């Protein structure tokens, strides 16, 4: 005959069960605290971002704005290569609506675009400087598109000038000098009874030999130049306290 009865948990079993419940409660409590911390951190970050955004002002420097720069890189159509970096800094601050948005000394960088060395028959060299980056007061770098407009001062740059398309070009031999040389050859040929075709060919040879090679386009480090902003540039700065 089988007797049925209720199992009475032992004292050790009761202790294990209580320990497990306590462990589970602890886990839930830790999870709840972590969830609160994550939520609080997210809210704080969002609030800080919103506050920073509300304190920032957007500014636009319009196309056509002129910058006065000092070069810190020497460029030369004989030695410079396409892609070479060019460093410069602002000589005068840039203002928009009476607010100084770029201070004196702000860094403006660029690169060498197309470049060609001086050649024979008096052909001067040329190169393009493409200004592509400006550094804001907070250290942020913003992309720009700027081109060379003029040379204010540069040691040894008397043979270089800025063309209508913003290229820096070396001066070639004057047309008057070339014409004078060809004229001399033509006159000598006519006096000697030499045919026109022969004289023309001789003139080309003389130009290649007697006319000096064109000058290289060059600017030394320290040169003061003008740059034109070829496209609007927009960026954010901290709100003015004024």
Rosetta blueprint (number, residue, H / E / L):
1 X L
2 X L
3 X L
4 X L
5 X L
6 X L
7 X L
8 X L
9 X L
10 X L
11 X H
12 X H
13 X H
14 X H
15 X H
16 X H
17 X H
18 X H
19 X H
20 X H
21 X H
22 X H
23 X H
24 X H
25 X H
26 X H
27 X H
28 X H
29 X H
30 X H
31 X H
32 X H
33 X H
34 X H
35 X H
36 X H
37 X H
38 X H
39 X H
40 X H
41 X H
42 X H
43 X H
44 X H
45 X H
46 X H
47 X H
48 X H
49 X H
50 X H
51 X H
52 X H
53 X H
54 X H
55 X H
56 X E
57 X E
58 X E
59 X E
60 X E
61 X E
62 X L
63 X L
64 X L
65 X L
66 X E
67 X E
68 X E
69 X E
70 X E
71 X E
72 X L
73 X L
74 X L
75 X E
76 X E
77 X L
78 X L
79 X L
80 X L
81 X L
82 X L
83 X L
84 X L
85 X E
86 X E
87 X E
88 X E
89 X E
90 X E
91 X L
92 X L
93 X L
94 X E
95 X E
96 X E
97 X L
98 X L
99 X E
100 X E
101 X E
102 X E
103 X L
104 X L
105 X L
106 X L
107 X E
108 X E
109 X E
110 X E
111 X E
112 X E
113 X E
114 X E
115 X E
116 X E
117 X L
118 X L
119 X L
120 X L
121 X L
122 X L
123 X L
124 X L
125 X L
126 X E
127 X E
128 X E
129 X E
130 X E
131 X E
132 X E
133 X E
134 X E
135 X E
136 X L
137 X L
138 X L
139 X L
140 X L
141 X E
142 X E
143 X E
144 X E
145 X E
146 X E
147 X E
148 X E
149 X E
150 X E
151 X E
152 X E
153 X E
154 X L
155 X L
156 X L
157 X L
158 X L
159 X L
160 X E
161 X E
162 X E
163 X L
164 X L
165 X L
166 X L
167 X E
168 X E
169 X E
170 X E
171 X L
172 X L
173 X L
174 X L
175 X H
176 X H
177 X H
178 X H
179 X H
180 X H
181 X H
182 X H
183 X H
184 X H
185 X H
186 X H
187 X H
188 X H
189 X H
190 X H
191 X H
192 X L
193 X L
194 X L
195 X L
196 X H
197 X H
198 X H
199 X H
200 X H
201 X H
202 X H
203 X H
204 X H
205 X H
206 X H
207 X H
208 X H
209 X H
210 X H
211 X L
212 X L
213 X L
214 X L
215 X L
216 X L
217 X L
218 X E
219 X E
220 X L
221 X L
222 X L
223 X L
224 X E
225 X E
226 X E
227 X E
228 X E
229 X E
230 X L
231 X L
232 X L
233 X E
234 X E
235 X E
236 X E
237 X E
238 X E
239 X L
240 X L
241 X L
242 X L
